[in-house]
Amino acid sequence: MYKVYYQDTKVRNPKREQTHVLYLEAADEVAARAAVEANTPYKIEFIQALEGNHLAYEQENAEFTLTEF
């Protein structure tokens, strides 16, 4: 499971206040990046692996929704 931080557009400079997050299942970070780049116009800032307690904590968040392409 990966948490992908992104900006809505590649045109503007990234602003922390406009960073969004999506959650994605992928085999590895490379596959997660490829899936997002192939299916969205987003500018990826950071991809974070989630596992164990960190994943459990994120799943309790009301905004946790698994994205599928």
Predicted model as a PDB file, atoms N, CA, C, CB and O in Angstrom, pLDDT in the B-factor column:
MODEL        1                                                                  
ATOM      1  N   MET A   1       0.852  -1.166   0.000  1.00 95.00           N  
ATOM      2  CA  MET A   1       0.000   0.000   0.000  1.00 95.00           C  
ATOM      3  C   MET A   1       0.906   1.239   0.000  1.00 95.00           C  
ATOM      4  CB  MET A   1      -0.974  -0.007   1.231  1.00 95.00           C  
ATOM      5  O   MET A   1       1.903   1.304   0.718  1.00 95.00           O  
ATOM      6  N   TYR A   2       0.526   2.209  -0.823  1.00 97.00           N  
ATOM      7  CA  TYR A   2       1.334   3.423  -0.945  1.00 97.00           C  
ATOM      8  C   TYR A   2       0.461   4.661  -0.793  1.00 97.00           C  
ATOM      9  CB  TYR A   2       2.068   3.452  -2.297  1.00 97.00           C  
ATOM     10  O   TYR A   2      -0.696   4.681  -1.214  1.00 97.00           O  
ATOM     11  N   LYS A   3       1.026   5.674  -0.194  1.00 96.00           N  
ATOM     12  CA  LYS A   3       0.395   6.981  -0.048  1.00 96.00           C  
ATOM     13  C   LYS A   3       1.131   7.909  -1.005  1.00 96.00           C  
ATOM     14  CB  LYS A   3       0.447   7.510   1.454  1.00 96.00           C  
ATOM     15  O   LYS A   3       2.340   8.108  -0.881  1.00 96.00           O  
ATOM     16  N   VAL A   4       0.398   8.476  -1.963  1.00 97.00           N  
ATOM     17  CA  VAL A   4       0.992   9.317  -2.993  1.00 97.00           C  
ATOM     18  C   VAL A   4       0.583  10.761  -2.751  1.00 97.00           C  
ATOM     19  CB  VAL A   4       0.565   8.851  -4.410  1.00 97.00           C  
ATOM     20  O   VAL A   4      -0.604  11.086  -2.760  1.00 97.00           O  
ATOM     21  N   TYR A   5       1.568  11.625  -2.534  1.00 96.00           N  
ATOM     22  CA  TYR A   5       1.329  13.052  -2.390  1.00 96.00           C  
ATOM     23  C   TYR A   5       1.479  13.676  -3.774  1.00 96.00           C  
ATOM     24  CB  TYR A   5       2.315  13.707  -1.348  1.00 96.00           C  
ATOM     25  O   TYR A   5       2.452  13.406  -4.478  1.00 96.00           O  
ATOM     26  N   TYR A   6       0.514  14.514  -4.167  1.00 96.00           N  
ATOM     27  CA  TYR A   6       0.561  15.062  -5.519  1.00 96.00           C  
ATOM     28  C   TYR A   6      -0.050  16.457  -5.596  1.00 96.00           C  
ATOM     29  CB  TYR A   6      -0.157  14.135  -6.480  1.00 96.00           C  
ATOM     30  O   TYR A   6      -0.770  16.892  -4.697  1.00 96.00           O  
ATOM     31  N   GLN A   7       0.257  17.144  -6.692  1.00 95.00           N  
ATOM     32  CA  GLN A   7      -0.367  18.409  -7.066  1.00 95.00           C  
ATOM     33  C   GLN A   7      -1.311  18.115  -8.228  1.00 95.00           C  
ATOM     34  CB  GLN A   7       0.710  19.504  -7.453  1.00 95.00           C  
ATOM     35  O   GLN A   7      -1.059  17.205  -9.017  1.00 95.00           O  
ATOM     36  N   ASP A   8      -2.394  18.879  -8.336  1.00 92.00           N  
ATOM     37  CA  ASP A   8      -3.379  18.657  -9.394  1.00 92.00           C  
ATOM     38  C   ASP A   8      -2.834  18.899 -10.796  1.00 92.00           C  
ATOM     39  CB  ASP A   8      -4.566  19.541  -9.169  1.00 92.00           C  
ATOM     40  O   ASP A   8      -3.337  18.326 -11.762  1.00 92.00           O  
ATOM     41  N   THR A   9      -1.823  19.731 -10.916  1.00 85.00           N  
ATOM     42  CA  THR A   9      -1.323  20.099 -12.236  1.00 85.00           C  
ATOM     43  C   THR A   9       0.200  20.133 -12.265  1.00 85.00           C  
ATOM     44  CB  THR A   9      -1.883  21.452 -12.653  1.00 85.00           C  
ATOM     45  O   THR A   9       0.846  20.383 -11.247  1.00 85.00           O  
ATOM     46  N   LYS A  10       0.752  19.885 -13.418  1.00 85.00           N  
ATOM     47  CA  LYS A  10       2.203  19.956 -13.589  1.00 85.00           C  
ATOM     48  C   LYS A  10       2.638  21.351 -14.025  1.00 85.00           C  
ATOM     49  CB  LYS A  10       2.671  18.916 -14.612  1.00 85.00           C  
ATOM     50  O   LYS A  10       3.834  21.630 -14.102  1.00 85.00           O  
ATOM     51  N   VAL A  11       1.673  22.235 -14.312  1.00 85.00           N  
ATOM     52  CA  VAL A  11       1.966  23.555 -14.856  1.00 85.00           C  
ATOM     53  C   VAL A  11       2.474  24.521 -13.791  1.00 85.00           C  
ATOM     54  CB  VAL A  11       0.733  24.125 -15.515  1.00 85.00           C  
ATOM     55  O   VAL A  11       3.468  25.213 -14.013  1.00 85.00           O  
ATOM     56  N   ARG A  12       1.809  24.579 -12.641  1.00 83.00           N  
ATOM     57  CA  ARG A  12       2.186  25.510 -11.576  1.00 83.00           C  
ATOM     58  C   ARG A  12       3.254  24.912 -10.663  1.00 83.00           C  
ATOM     59  CB  ARG A  12       0.958  25.899 -10.754  1.00 83.00           C  
ATOM     60  O   ARG A  12       3.421  23.695 -10.580  1.00 83.00           O  
ATOM     61  N   ASN A  13       3.963  25.799  -9.987  1.00 82.00           N  
ATOM     62  CA  ASN A  13       4.916  25.359  -8.972  1.00 82.00           C  
ATOM     63  C   ASN A  13       4.148  24.732  -7.807  1.00 82.00           C  
ATOM     64  CB  ASN A  13       5.802  26.549  -8.480  1.00 82.00           C  
ATOM     65  O   ASN A  13       3.065  25.203  -7.460  1.00 82.00           O  
ATOM     66  N   PRO A  14       4.693  23.683  -7.205  1.00 82.00           N  
ATOM     67  CA  PRO A  14       4.013  23.041  -6.075  1.00 82.00           C  
ATOM     68  C   PRO A  14       3.893  23.976  -4.871  1.00 82.00           C  
ATOM     69  CB  PRO A  14       4.757  21.772  -5.668  1.00 82.00           C  
ATOM     70  O   PRO A  14       4.819  24.721  -4.551  1.00 82.00           O  
ATOM     71  N   LYS A  15       2.745  23.921  -4.218  1.00 86.00           N  
ATOM     72  CA  LYS A  15       2.514  24.662  -2.978  1.00 86.00           C  
ATOM     73  C   LYS A  15       2.022  23.666  -1.949  1.00 86.00           C  
ATOM     74  CB  LYS A  15       1.485  25.840  -3.176  1.00 86.00           C  
ATOM     75  O   LYS A  15       1.107  22.887  -2.216  1.00 86.00           O  
ATOM     76  N   ARG A  16       2.621  23.692  -0.791  1.00 86.00           N  
ATOM     77  CA  ARG A  16       2.283  22.732   0.255  1.00 86.00           C  
ATOM     78  C   ARG A  16       0.791  22.737   0.576  1.00 86.00           C  
ATOM     79  CB  ARG A  16       3.080  23.030   1.511  1.00 86.00           C  
ATOM     80  O   ARG A  16       0.202  21.687   0.835  1.00 86.00           O  
ATOM     81  N   GLU A  17       0.182  23.925   0.559  1.00 89.00           N  
ATOM     82  CA  GLU A  17      -1.231  24.049   0.896  1.00 89.00           C  
ATOM     83  C   GLU A  17      -2.132  23.378  -0.135  1.00 89.00           C  
ATOM     84  CB  GLU A  17      -1.603  25.509   1.027  1.00 89.00           C  
ATOM     85  O   GLU A  17      -3.293  23.090   0.154  1.00 89.00           O  
ATOM     86  N   GLN A  18      -1.612  23.127  -1.327  1.00 90.00           N  
ATOM     87  CA  GLN A  18      -2.410  22.527  -2.387  1.00 90.00           C  
ATOM     88  C   GLN A  18      -2.038  21.067  -2.655  1.00 90.00           C  
ATOM     89  CB  GLN A  18      -2.258  23.330  -3.653  1.00 90.00           C  
ATOM     90  O   GLN A  18      -2.430  20.503  -3.676  1.00 90.00           O  
ATOM     91  N   THR A  19      -1.290  20.465  -1.750  1.00 94.00           N  
ATOM     92  CA  THR A  19      -0.919  19.062  -1.895  1.00 94.00           C  
ATOM     93  C   THR A  19      -2.092  18.167  -1.525  1.00 94.00           C  
ATOM     94  CB  THR A  19       0.304  18.730  -1.023  1.00 94.00           C  
ATOM     95  O   THR A  19      -2.745  18.373  -0.502  1.00 94.00           O  
ATOM     96  N   HIS A  20      -2.351  17.180  -2.360  1.00 95.00           N  
ATOM     97  CA  HIS A  20      -3.417  16.200  -2.137  1.00 95.00           C  
ATOM     98  C   HIS A  20      -2.792  14.824  -1.949  1.00 95.00           C  
ATOM     99  CB  HIS A  20      -4.432  16.190  -3.323  1.00 95.00           C  
ATOM    100  O   HIS A  20      -1.602  14.626  -2.194  1.00 95.00           O  
ATOM    101  N   VAL A  21      -3.617  13.878  -1.511  1.00 95.00           N  
ATOM    102  CA  VAL A  21      -3.131  12.527  -1.235  1.00 95.00           C  
ATOM    103  C   VAL A  21      -4.079  11.511  -1.854  1.00 95.00           C  
ATOM    104  CB  VAL A  21      -2.995  12.287   0.291  1.00 95.00           C  
ATOM    105  O   VAL A  21      -5.297  11.691  -1.857  1.00 95.00           O  
ATOM    106  N   LEU A  22      -3.494  10.439  -2.378  1.00 95.00           N  
ATOM    107  CA  LEU A  22      -4.299   9.286  -2.766  1.00 95.00           C  
ATOM    108  C   LEU A  22      -3.594   8.031  -2.270  1.00 95.00           C  
ATOM    109  CB  LEU A  22      -4.522   9.236  -4.317  1.00 95.00           C  
ATOM    110  O   LEU A  22      -2.375   8.008  -2.098  1.00 95.00           O  
ATOM    111  N   TYR A  23      -4.381   6.997  -2.047  1.00 96.00           N  
ATOM    112  CA  TYR A  23      -3.861   5.721  -1.553  1.00 96.00           C  
ATOM    113  C   TYR A  23      -3.994   4.705  -2.673  1.00 96.00           C  
ATOM    114  CB  TYR A  23      -4.620   5.244  -0.259  1.00 96.00           C  
ATOM    115  O   TYR A  23      -5.006   4.656  -3.372  1.00 96.00           O  
ATOM    116  N   LEU A  24      -2.953   3.892  -2.833  1.00 95.00           N  
ATOM    117  CA  LEU A  24      -2.879   3.011  -3.983  1.00 95.00           C  
ATOM    118  C   LEU A  24      -2.209   1.696  -3.604  1.00 95.00           C  
ATOM    119  CB  LEU A  24      -2.124   3.687  -5.128  1.00 95.00           C  
ATOM    120  O   LEU A  24      -1.211   1.683  -2.883  1.00 95.00           O  
ATOM    121  N   GLU A  25      -2.761   0.602  -4.093  1.00 96.00           N  
ATOM    122  CA  GLU A  25      -2.100  -0.698  -3.939  1.00 96.00           C  
ATOM    123  C   GLU A  25      -1.238  -0.931  -5.163  1.00 96.00           C  
ATOM    124  CB  GLU A  25      -3.137  -1.859  -3.753  1.00 96.00           C  
ATOM    125  O   GLU A  25      -1.701  -0.785  -6.294  1.00 96.00           O  
ATOM    126  N   ALA A  26       0.014  -1.294  -4.937  1.00 96.00           N  
ATOM    127  CA  ALA A  26       0.940  -1.568  -6.038  1.00 96.00           C  
ATOM    128  C   ALA A  26       2.016  -2.519  -5.542  1.00 96.00           C  
ATOM    129  CB  ALA A  26       1.573  -0.251  -6.591  1.00 96.00           C  
ATOM    130  O   ALA A  26       2.229  -2.665  -4.338  1.00 96.00           O  
ATOM    131  N   ALA A  27       2.690  -3.163  -6.485  1.00 96.00           N  
ATOM    132  CA  ALA A  27       3.741  -4.123  -6.143  1.00 96.00           C  
ATOM    133  C   ALA A  27       4.938  -3.429  -5.498  1.00 96.00           C  
ATOM    134  CB  ALA A  27       4.189  -4.888  -7.391  1.00 96.00           C  
ATOM    135  O   ALA A  27       5.551  -3.962  -4.574  1.00 96.00           O  
ATOM    136  N   ASP A  28       5.263  -2.237  -5.994  1.00 97.00           N  
ATOM    137  CA  ASP A  28       6.386  -1.477  -5.440  1.00 97.00           C  
ATOM    138  C   ASP A  28       6.208  -0.004  -5.792  1.00 97.00           C  
ATOM    139  CB  ASP A  28       7.752  -2.014  -5.977  1.00 97.00           C  
ATOM    140  O   ASP A  28       5.244   0.366  -6.462  1.00 97.00           O  
ATOM    141  N   GLU A  29       7.133   0.831  -5.344  1.00 96.00           N  
ATOM    142  CA  GLU A  29       7.043   2.274  -5.563  1.00 96.00           C  
ATOM    143  C   GLU A  29       7.082   2.626  -7.051  1.00 96.00           C  
ATOM    144  CB  GLU A  29       8.177   2.985  -4.831  1.00 96.00           C  
ATOM    145  O   GLU A  29       6.392   3.546  -7.491  1.00 96.00           O  
ATOM    146  N   VAL A  30       7.877   1.905  -7.813  1.00 97.00           N  
ATOM    147  CA  VAL A  30       7.979   2.149  -9.257  1.00 97.00           C  
ATOM    148  C   VAL A  30       6.630   1.890  -9.935  1.00 97.00           C  
ATOM    149  CB  VAL A  30       9.082   1.253  -9.886  1.00 97.00           C  
ATOM    150  O   VAL A  30       6.203   2.671 -10.785  1.00 97.00           O  
ATOM    151  N   ALA A  31       5.971   0.812  -9.567  1.00 97.00           N  
ATOM    152  CA  ALA A  31       4.665   0.489 -10.139  1.00 97.00           C  
ATOM    153  C   ALA A  31       3.613   1.522  -9.727  1.00 97.00           C  
ATOM    154  CB  ALA A  31       4.226  -0.916  -9.701  1.00 97.00           C  
ATOM    155  O   ALA A  31       2.752   1.884 -10.529  1.00 97.00           O  
ATOM    156  N   ALA A  32       3.680   1.992  -8.487  1.00 97.00           N  
ATOM    157  CA  ALA A  32       2.747   3.021  -8.018  1.00 97.00           C  
ATOM    158  C   ALA A  32       2.926   4.302  -8.822  1.00 97.00           C  
ATOM    159  CB  ALA A  32       2.953   3.300  -6.513  1.00 97.00           C  
ATOM    160  O   ALA A  32       1.945   4.900  -9.266  1.00 97.00           O  
ATOM    161  N   ARG A  33       4.169   4.725  -9.010  1.00 97.00           N  
ATOM    162  CA  ARG A  33       4.453   5.934  -9.786  1.00 97.00           C  
ATOM    163  C   ARG A  33       3.970   5.773 -11.223  1.00 97.00           C  
ATOM    164  CB  ARG A  33       5.960   6.251  -9.764  1.00 97.00           C  
ATOM    165  O   ARG A  33       3.359   6.689 -11.774  1.00 97.00           O  
ATOM    166  N   ALA A  34       4.233   4.637 -11.830  1.00 97.00           N  
ATOM    167  CA  ALA A  34       3.829   4.387 -13.220  1.00 97.00           C  
ATOM    168  C   ALA A  34       2.306   4.431 -13.352  1.00 97.00           C  
ATOM    169  CB  ALA A  34       4.368   3.019 -13.707  1.00 97.00           C  
ATOM    170  O   ALA A  34       1.794   4.982 -14.327  1.00 97.00           O  
ATOM    171  N   ALA A  35       1.578   3.866 -12.397  1.00 97.00           N  
ATOM    172  CA  ALA A  35       0.117   3.853 -12.458  1.00 97.00           C  
ATOM    173  C   ALA A  35      -0.450   5.268 -12.369  1.00 97.00           C  
ATOM    174  CB  ALA A  35      -0.454   2.985 -11.331  1.00 97.00           C  
ATOM    175  O   ALA A  35      -1.359   5.623 -13.121  1.00 97.00           O  
ATOM    176  N   VAL A  36       0.078   6.069 -11.462  1.00 96.00           N  
ATOM    177  CA  VAL A  36      -0.412   7.441 -11.314  1.00 96.00           C  
ATOM    178  C   VAL A  36      -0.071   8.259 -12.553  1.00 96.00           C  
ATOM    179  CB  VAL A  36       0.186   8.102 -10.054  1.00 96.00           C  
ATOM    180  O   VAL A  36      -0.918   8.995 -13.059  1.00 96.00           O  
ATOM    181  N   GLU A  37       1.150   8.140 -13.041  1.00 95.00           N  
ATOM    182  CA  GLU A  37       1.553   8.909 -14.219  1.00 95.00           C  
ATOM    183  C   GLU A  37       0.768   8.509 -15.465  1.00 95.00           C  
ATOM    184  CB  GLU A  37       3.039   8.730 -14.471  1.00 95.00           C  
ATOM    185  O   GLU A  37       0.475   9.361 -16.304  1.00 95.00           O  
ATOM    186  N   ALA A  38       0.426   7.246 -15.599  1.00 96.00           N  
ATOM    187  CA  ALA A  38      -0.296   6.773 -16.783  1.00 96.00           C  
ATOM    188  C   ALA A  38      -1.779   7.151 -16.760  1.00 96.00           C  
ATOM    189  CB  ALA A  38      -0.159   5.269 -16.899  1.00 96.00           C  
ATOM    190  O   ALA A  38      -2.407   7.259 -17.814  1.00 96.00           O  
ATOM    191  N   ASN A  39      -2.335   7.352 -15.574  1.00 96.00           N  
ATOM    192  CA  ASN A  39      -3.778   7.547 -15.461  1.00 96.00           C  
ATOM    193  C   ASN A  39      -4.220   8.926 -14.987  1.00 96.00           C  
ATOM    194  CB  ASN A  39      -4.322   6.543 -14.542  1.00 96.00           C  
ATOM    195  O   ASN A  39      -5.421   9.181 -14.896  1.00 96.00           O  
ATOM    196  N   THR A  40      -3.292   9.812 -14.686  1.00 95.00           N  
ATOM    197  CA  THR A  40      -3.661  11.139 -14.196  1.00 95.00           C  
ATOM    198  C   THR A  40      -2.728  12.203 -14.767  1.00 95.00           C  
ATOM    199  CB  THR A  40      -3.630  11.173 -12.660  1.00 95.00           C  
ATOM    200  O   THR A  40      -1.650  11.882 -15.269  1.00 95.00           O  
ATOM    201  N   PRO A  41      -3.143  13.476 -14.690  1.00 94.00           N  
ATOM    202  CA  PRO A  41      -2.259  14.583 -15.079  1.00 94.00           C  
ATOM    203  C   PRO A  41      -1.494  15.146 -13.871  1.00 94.00           C  
ATOM    204  CB  PRO A  41      -3.077  15.704 -15.751  1.00 94.00           C  
ATOM    205  O   PRO A  41      -0.934  16.240 -13.949  1.00 94.00           O  
ATOM    206  N   TYR A  42      -1.470  14.408 -12.764  1.00 95.00           N  
ATOM    207  CA  TYR A  42      -0.912  14.911 -11.513  1.00 95.00           C  
ATOM    208  C   TYR A  42       0.608  14.994 -11.536  1.00 95.00           C  
ATOM    209  CB  TYR A  42      -1.348  14.036 -10.371  1.00 95.00           C  
ATOM    210  O   TYR A  42       1.284  14.243 -12.239  1.00 95.00           O  
ATOM    211  N   LYS A  43       1.125  15.936 -10.742  1.00 95.00           N  
ATOM    212  CA  LYS A  43       2.562  16.039 -10.503  1.00 95.00           C  
ATOM    213  C   LYS A  43       2.840  15.365  -9.160  1.00 95.00           C  
ATOM    214  CB  LYS A  43       3.054  17.547 -10.513  1.00 95.00           C  
ATOM    215  O   LYS A  43       2.408  15.859  -8.119  1.00 95.00           O  
ATOM    216  N   ILE A  44       3.546  14.263  -9.179  1.00 96.00           N  
ATOM    217  CA  ILE A  44       3.825  13.493  -7.966  1.00 96.00           C  
ATOM    218  C   ILE A  44       4.933  14.180  -7.177  1.00 96.00           C  
ATOM    219  CB  ILE A  44       4.225  12.028  -8.313  1.00 96.00           C  
ATOM    220  O   ILE A  44       5.989  14.503  -7.720  1.00 96.00           O  
ATOM    221  N   GLU A  45       4.679  14.399  -5.897  1.00 95.00           N  
ATOM    222  CA  GLU A  45       5.676  14.998  -5.014  1.00 95.00           C  
ATOM    223  C   GLU A  45       6.463  13.928  -4.258  1.00 95.00           C  
ATOM    224  CB  GLU A  45       5.003  15.952  -4.025  1.00 95.00           C  
ATOM    225  O   GLU A  45       7.688  13.994  -4.154  1.00 95.00           O  
ATOM    226  N   PHE A  46       5.732  12.942  -3.732  1.00 96.00           N  
ATOM    227  CA  PHE A  46       6.367  11.956  -2.863  1.00 96.00           C  
ATOM    228  C   PHE A  46       5.499  10.708  -2.813  1.00 96.00           C  
ATOM    229  CB  PHE A  46       6.595  12.529  -1.437  1.00 96.00           C  
ATOM    230  O   PHE A  46       4.271  10.801  -2.838  1.00 96.00           O  
ATOM    231  N   ILE A  47       6.125   9.552  -2.742  1.00 97.00           N  
ATOM    232  CA  ILE A  47       5.401   8.291  -2.578  1.00 97.00           C  
ATOM    233  C   ILE A  47       5.932   7.617  -1.321  1.00 97.00           C  
ATOM    234  CB  ILE A  47       5.562   7.357  -3.840  1.00 97.00           C  
ATOM    235  O   ILE A  47       7.137   7.406  -1.177  1.00 97.00           O  
ATOM    236  N   GLN A  48       5.018   7.283  -0.412  1.00 97.00           N  
ATOM    237  CA  GLN A  48       5.383   6.713   0.878  1.00 97.00           C  
ATOM    238  C   GLN A  48       4.765   5.330   1.024  1.00 97.00           C  
ATOM    239  CB  GLN A  48       4.933   7.633   2.032  1.00 97.00           C  
ATOM    240  O   GLN A  48       3.560   5.164   0.835  1.00 97.00           O  
ATOM    241  N   ALA A  49       5.572   4.351   1.356  1.00 97.00           N  
ATOM    242  CA  ALA A  49       5.071   3.000   1.616  1.00 97.00           C  
ATOM    243  C   ALA A  49       4.367   2.973   2.968  1.00 97.00           C  
ATOM    244  CB  ALA A  49       6.227   1.959   1.579  1.00 97.00           C  
ATOM    245  O   ALA A  49       4.851   3.548   3.943  1.00 97.00           O  
ATOM    246  N   LEU A  50       3.224   2.301   3.015  1.00 96.00           N  
ATOM    247  CA  LEU A  50       2.474   2.164   4.260  1.00 96.00           C  
ATOM    248  C   LEU A  50       2.403   0.696   4.634  1.00 96.00           C  
ATOM    249  CB  LEU A  50       1.050   2.769   4.129  1.00 96.00           C  
ATOM    250  O   LEU A  50       2.063  -0.150   3.807  1.00 96.00           O  
ATOM    251  N   GLU A  51       2.727   0.399   5.885  1.00 95.00           N  
ATOM    252  CA  GLU A  51       2.630  -0.971   6.387  1.00 95.00           C  
ATOM    253  C   GLU A  51       2.508  -0.957   7.900  1.00 95.00           C  
ATOM    254  CB  GLU A  51       3.852  -1.806   5.953  1.00 95.00           C  
ATOM    255  O   GLU A  51       2.847   0.030   8.553  1.00 95.00           O  
ATOM    256  N   GLY A  52       2.032  -2.037   8.440  1.00 95.00           N  
ATOM    257  CA  GLY A  52       1.933  -2.204   9.887  1.00 95.00           C  
ATOM    258  C   GLY A  52       1.069  -1.155  10.559  1.00 95.00           C  
ATOM    259  O   GLY A  52      -0.026  -0.845  10.089  1.00 95.00           O  
ATOM    260  N   ASN A  53       1.569  -0.606  11.668  1.00 95.00           N  
ATOM    261  CA  ASN A  53       0.817   0.371  12.450  1.00 95.00           C  
ATOM    262  C   ASN A  53       0.533   1.647  11.663  1.00 95.00           C  
ATOM    263  CB  ASN A  53       1.573   0.711  13.716  1.00 95.00           C  
ATOM    264  O   ASN A  53      -0.515   2.270  11.833  1.00 95.00           O  
ATOM    265  N   HIS A  54       1.463   2.024  10.813  1.00 93.00           N  
ATOM    266  CA  HIS A  54       1.266   3.233  10.013  1.00 93.00           C  
ATOM    267  C   HIS A  54       0.081   3.054   9.069  1.00 93.00           C  
ATOM    268  CB  HIS A  54       2.543   3.574   9.215  1.00 93.00           C  
ATOM    269  O   HIS A  54      -0.728   3.969   8.918  1.00 93.00           O  
ATOM    270  N   LEU A  55      -0.032   1.905   8.440  1.00 94.00           N  
ATOM    271  CA  LEU A  55      -1.160   1.616   7.559  1.00 94.00           C  
ATOM    272  C   LEU A  55      -2.466   1.586   8.358  1.00 94.00           C  
ATOM    273  CB  LEU A  55      -0.945   0.272   6.825  1.00 94.00           C  
ATOM    274  O   LEU A  55      -3.473   2.137   7.913  1.00 94.00           O  
ATOM    275  N   ALA A  56      -2.459   0.962   9.506  1.00 93.00           N  
ATOM    276  CA  ALA A  56      -3.658   0.896  10.349  1.00 93.00           C  
ATOM    277  C   ALA A  56      -4.116   2.290  10.741  1.00 93.00           C  
ATOM    278  CB  ALA A  56      -3.392   0.056  11.607  1.00 93.00           C  
ATOM    279  O   ALA A  56      -5.313   2.580  10.731  1.00 93.00           O  
ATOM    280  N   TYR A  57      -3.174   3.150  11.085  1.00 93.00           N  
ATOM    281  CA  TYR A  57      -3.505   4.528  11.447  1.00 93.00           C  
ATOM    282  C   TYR A  57      -4.140   5.259  10.262  1.00 93.00           C  
ATOM    283  CB  TYR A  57      -2.244   5.277  11.924  1.00 93.00           C  
ATOM    284  O   TYR A  57      -5.153   5.938  10.429  1.00 93.00           O  
ATOM    285  N   GLU A  58      -3.564   5.130   9.088  1.00 92.00           N  
ATOM    286  CA  GLU A  58      -4.090   5.799   7.895  1.00 92.00           C  
ATOM    287  C   GLU A  58      -5.487   5.277   7.551  1.00 92.00           C  
ATOM    288  CB  GLU A  58      -3.138   5.595   6.699  1.00 92.00           C  
ATOM    289  O   GLU A  58      -6.336   6.054   7.114  1.00 92.00           O  
ATOM    290  N   GLN A  59      -5.740   3.990   7.737  1.00 92.00           N  
ATOM    291  CA  GLN A  59      -7.039   3.412   7.418  1.00 92.00           C  
ATOM    292  C   GLN A  59      -8.137   3.923   8.346  1.00 92.00           C  
ATOM    293  CB  GLN A  59      -6.966   1.901   7.493  1.00 92.00           C  
ATOM    294  O   GLN A  59      -9.310   3.911   7.974  1.00 92.00           O  
ATOM    295  N   GLU A  60      -7.776   4.369   9.541  1.00 91.00           N  
ATOM    296  CA  GLU A  60      -8.753   4.929  10.470  1.00 91.00           C  
ATOM    297  C   GLU A  60      -9.141   6.348  10.085  1.00 91.00           C  
ATOM    298  CB  GLU A  60      -8.205   4.909  11.886  1.00 91.00           C  
ATOM    299  O   GLU A  60     -10.160   6.855  10.556  1.00 91.00           O  
ATOM    300  N   ASN A  61      -8.351   6.998   9.241  1.00 82.00           N  
ATOM    301  CA  ASN A  61      -8.606   8.357   8.800  1.00 82.00           C  
ATOM    302  C   ASN A  61      -9.869   8.380   7.934  1.00 82.00           C  
ATOM    303  CB  ASN A  61      -7.388   8.920   8.022  1.00 82.00           C  
ATOM    304  O   ASN A  61     -10.070   7.493   7.105  1.00 82.00           O  
ATOM    305  N   ALA A  62     -10.705   9.379   8.124  1.00 74.00           N  
ATOM    306  CA  ALA A  62     -11.949   9.487   7.364  1.00 74.00           C  
ATOM    307  C   ALA A  62     -11.696   9.696   5.876  1.00 74.00           C  
ATOM    308  CB  ALA A  62     -12.791  10.625   7.906  1.00 74.00           C  
ATOM    309  O   ALA A  62     -12.563   9.379   5.061  1.00 74.00           O  
ATOM    310  N   GLU A  63     -10.542  10.218   5.503  1.00 84.00           N  
ATOM    311  CA  GLU A  63     -10.231  10.493   4.106  1.00 84.00           C  
ATOM    312  C   GLU A  63      -9.586   9.296   3.395  1.00 84.00           C  
ATOM    313  CB  GLU A  63      -9.314  11.692   4.018  1.00 84.00           C  
ATOM    314  O   GLU A  63      -9.238   9.412   2.220  1.00 84.00           O  
ATOM    315  N   PHE A  64      -9.421   8.180   4.053  1.00 91.00           N  
ATOM    316  CA  PHE A  64      -8.778   7.015   3.460  1.00 91.00           C  
ATOM    317  C   PHE A  64      -9.716   6.368   2.452  1.00 91.00           C  
ATOM    318  CB  PHE A  64      -8.365   6.002   4.547  1.00 91.00           C  
ATOM    319  O   PHE A  64     -10.753   5.816   2.822  1.00 91.00           O  
ATOM    320  N   THR A  65      -9.349   6.438   1.182  1.00 92.00           N  
ATOM    321  CA  THR A  65     -10.088   5.784   0.112  1.00 92.00           C  
ATOM    322  C   THR A  65      -9.072   5.209  -0.857  1.00 92.00           C  
ATOM    323  CB  THR A  65     -11.067   6.773  -0.607  1.00 92.00           C  
ATOM    324  O   THR A  65      -8.206   5.930  -1.353  1.00 92.00           O  
ATOM    325  N   LEU A  66      -9.170   3.942  -1.123  1.00 92.00           N  
ATOM    326  CA  LEU A  66      -8.253   3.279  -2.029  1.00 92.00           C  
ATOM    327  C   LEU A  66      -8.583   3.658  -3.468  1.00 92.00           C  
ATOM    328  CB  LEU A  66      -8.310   1.756  -1.840  1.00 92.00           C  
ATOM    329  O   LEU A  66      -9.727   3.522  -3.901  1.00 92.00           O  
ATOM    330  N   THR A  67      -7.592   4.130  -4.204  1.00 93.00           N  
ATOM    331  CA  THR A  67      -7.773   4.519  -5.596  1.00 93.00           C  
ATOM    332  C   THR A  67      -7.431   3.349  -6.493  1.00 93.00           C  
ATOM    333  CB  THR A  67      -6.908   5.744  -5.947  1.00 93.00           C  
ATOM    334  O   THR A  67      -6.405   2.693  -6.310  1.00 93.00           O  
ATOM    335  N   GLU A  68      -8.292   3.088  -7.465  1.00 91.00           N  
ATOM    336  CA  GLU A  68      -8.032   2.019  -8.434  1.00 91.00           C  
ATOM    337  C   GLU A  68      -8.103   2.602  -9.825  1.00 91.00           C  
ATOM    338  CB  GLU A  68      -9.042   0.844  -8.275  1.00 91.00           C  
ATOM    339  O   GLU A  68      -8.995   3.393 -10.134  1.00 91.00           O  
ATOM    340  N   PHE A  69      -7.157   2.208 -10.667  1.00 88.00           N  
ATOM    341  CA  PHE A  69      -7.138   2.674 -12.050  1.00 88.00           C  
ATOM    342  C   PHE A  69      -7.536   1.562 -12.976  1.00 88.00           C  
ATOM    343  CB  PHE A  69      -5.764   3.209 -12.430  1.00 88.00           C  
ATOM    344  O   PHE A  69      -7.581   1.756 -14.190  1.00 88.00           O  
TER     345      PHE A  69                                                      
ENDMDL                                                                          
END                                                                             
